[in-house]
Structure formats: structure tokens, C-alpha cells
Amino acid sequence: MQAYCMKCRAKQEMKSPKKITMKNGKPATQGVCPKCGTKMFRIGKS
């Protein structure tokens, strides 16, 4: 799954994606950027 990395400023393929639920109850996907190691989020249906 692809997500936007804020540090690299580019779309990257998310490494080890996990389904999560945010505080407001919305679904999201959380993973790690393969280039820089920063957390990545993709909000919405995962």
C-alpha cells in the first residue's frame, strides 16, 4: 500500500502496514517509510 512520506516528500510503498483506529473512530493504516524510517499514515478504509 502506498502512502505519502512527509520527510521524503514523495509517495512510498508502506513497509509493515497495520490497520489501526484513530481517536475519533476513523479507520487508518500505519506503517514505516522504507527509505527514511519515518511513521506513515493513510487515513480511510484500509
N, C-alpha and C positions, 0 to 999 in steps of 0.2 A: 504494500500500500504506500502511496506517495503522500508526502506532507511537505509544507514549506518550513525550511530551517531559517530562523531569524538571524542566526550568526553567519551562515554561509550566504544568505540572501538568495536562495535557489530552492527549487523543488528537489527533494531527495527521496530515495526509496527508504522507508522507515525500517529500522532494524529492531527486532524483537517487539512487535506491536502487541499491546494488551488492551482489551476492552475495559473501559472504566465508566463510572457515572460521576458527573461533576456535582458540586454542592447544590446547584439549582435543579438537579434531577435529570439534566440532559445527558444523552449518551455521547461518548467521545472515545478516541483511540489515542493511546500514549505510547511513544516509542523513543528511540535514540537515533541521532544522526550518525550515519556510518563514517562520515569524514571528520567531524569535529567532536562528536560525543555529547552534544547538547540534547536536552529533552525536546521532543517534538510532540505537538498535539494536532489532532484532526477532529474538529467538532462535527457532530452529526452521526447519523447511522453508520455503524462500523461493520 
